[in-house]
Amino acid sequence: MVGLLAGVTDGPMRVFLLSGICGSLTTYSGYAYAVHRAWRVNRAAALVAWTFMPLIGIGLCAVGYEVAGSMTN
């Protein structure tokens, strides 16, 4: 996917997309590591983290989107 995006985009859009892909991979690996460690210690906590960490992240994205929208109007 990175190669495809690098081939069909240029300039700032290429940088934006490629850094977004790298950022999402590091975020996911951190999330997977945290849930895996919690699973080994406390499975109930791991299930809570597995469920609520993505929901909180999506909620914070929505908040950021709204704040950015209010700053441009």
C-alpha positions in Angstrom: 0.0 0.0 0.0 2.8 2.4 0.8 4.4 1.8 -2.6 1.1 2.4 -4.3 0.5 5.7 -2.5 4.1 6.8 -3.1 3.6 6.1 -6.8 0.3 7.9 -7.3 0.8 11.0 -5.1 3.3 13.7 -4.9 4.2 16.7 -2.7 2.5 17.4 0.6 -0.2 14.8 0.0 2.5 12.0 -0.3 4.1 13.1 3.0 0.7 13.3 4.7 -0.5 9.9 3.6 2.8 8.1 4.2 3.3 9.6 7.6 -0.3 8.7 8.5 0.4 5.1 7.5 3.5 4.9 9.6 1.8 6.6 12.5 -1.1 4.2 12.4 1.2 1.2 12.5 3.0 2.5 15.5 -0.2 3.3 17.3 -1.6 -0.2 16.6 1.5 -1.9 17.7 1.5 0.1 21.0 -2.2 -0.8 21.5 -1.6 -4.5 20.8 1.4 -4.5 23.2 -0.6 -2.9 26.0 -3.6 -5.3 25.6 -1.2 -8.3 25.4 0.6 -7.3 28.6 -2.7 -6.6 30.4 -4.0 -10.0 29.2 -1.1 -11.8 30.9 -1.8 -10.0 34.2 -5.5 -9.3 34.4 -7.8 -10.6 31.6 -10.8 -8.5 32.7 -8.6 -5.3 32.4 -7.4 -6.5 29.0 -11.0 -6.9 27.8 -11.9 -3.4 29.1 -8.8 -2.0 27.3 -9.6 -3.9 24.1 -13.1 -2.5 24.1 -12.7 1.0 25.3 -9.4 2.2 24.0 -10.6 2.2 20.4 -13.9 3.9 21.4 -12.1 6.6 23.3 -9.7 7.1 20.4 -12.6 7.5 17.9 -14.3 9.9 20.3 -11.2 12.0 20.7 -10.9 12.1 16.9 -14.5 13.4 16.7 -13.7 16.1 19.3 -10.6 17.2 17.4 -12.6 17.3 14.2 -15.3 19.5 15.8 -12.7 21.8 17.4 -10.8 22.2 14.1 -14.1 22.9 12.3 -15.0 25.6 14.8 -11.6 27.2 14.4 -12.0 27.6 10.6 -15.5 29.1 10.7 
